[in-house]
Amino acid sequence: MQKATHGTPTESEEDVVADRSTEDPLPPEKHHTIQMPAGDAGPKPTESEEDVVADRTEDDPLRPKKMP
């Protein structure tokens, strides 16, 4: 772990160092696996990702349909 050259590192700086570290602070017996059904195992898009998809689609659910 890198030490700051001056002063005490902030909590954010410590978090960044911990995130970049390859050391695992938890012992193996403390790791837990969350069991999920197969259908829900894939990651769901975030709200921002859903917004991007909605912005790029030609279909606007709020726009009235054109009558032929």
Backbone torsions as a table, in degrees:
resi	resn	phi	psi	omega
1	MET	NA	134.7	-179.4
2	GLN	-79.3	142.7	177.2
3	LYS	-103.0	142.3	175.6
4	ALA	-68.2	144.9	-178.4
5	THR	-75.3	-25.0	178.4
6	HIS	-147.5	138.2	179.3
7	GLY	76.2	175.0	178.8
8	THR	-92.4	135.0	-179.7
9	PRO	-65.6	146.2	177.5
10	THR	-73.1	168.7	178.9
11	GLU	-61.2	-38.7	178.9
12	SER	-63.4	-42.8	178.9
13	GLU	-63.7	-39.2	177.9
14	GLU	-65.7	-38.4	178.1
15	ASP	-62.8	-42.5	179.5
16	VAL	-63.0	-44.8	179.2
17	VAL	-61.7	-43.2	179.8
18	ALA	-65.5	-40.0	179.8
19	ASP	-65.2	-33.7	-177.9
20	ARG	-86.1	-10.6	-177.6
21	SER	-76.3	147.1	175.7
22	THR	-92.6	-5.6	178.7
23	GLU	-76.6	137.4	178.7
24	ASP	-99.8	115.0	-177.0
25	PRO	-73.3	-16.6	-179.4
26	LEU	-95.2	136.1	173.6
27	PRO	-69.5	154.6	-176.1
28	PRO	-52.7	-35.8	-177.7
29	GLU	-70.8	-13.6	179.2
30	LYS	-88.1	-12.1	179.5
31	HIS	-76.6	136.4	179.1
32	HIS	-124.5	143.8	176.3
33	THR	-104.3	129.4	177.8
34	ILE	-87.6	119.6	179.5
35	GLN	-82.8	126.9	178.6
36	MET	-128.7	148.5	174.3
37	PRO	-62.6	152.8	-175.3
38	ALA	-57.4	-36.0	-178.6
39	GLY	-67.4	-27.5	-177.8
40	ASP	-100.9	6.5	-173.3
41	ALA	-72.9	-27.7	-178.6
42	GLY	-72.7	150.6	178.8
43	PRO	-69.0	140.1	178.6
44	LYS	-91.0	146.3	178.4
45	PRO	-66.8	148.3	177.0
46	THR	-74.2	168.3	178.6
47	GLU	-60.5	-37.9	178.9
48	SER	-64.4	-42.3	178.6
49	GLU	-64.3	-39.1	177.0
50	GLU	-64.7	-37.6	178.0
51	ASP	-63.4	-41.9	179.3
52	VAL	-62.0	-45.5	179.3
53	VAL	-61.5	-43.6	179.8
54	ALA	-64.4	-38.2	179.8
55	ASP	-67.3	-30.8	-176.0
56	ARG	-88.7	-11.4	-177.6
57	THR	-82.1	149.9	178.7
58	GLU	-77.8	-26.3	-178.2
59	ASP	-78.8	120.7	175.8
60	ASP	-110.7	109.3	-176.3
61	PRO	-64.6	-17.5	-178.9
62	LEU	-93.4	-15.2	-179.5
63	ARG	-82.8	134.4	178.6
64	PRO	-63.3	145.4	-180.0
65	LYS	-71.6	141.2	177.1
66	LYS	-76.2	137.2	177.7
67	MET	-89.0	131.7	-179.5
68	PRO	-72.2	NA	NA
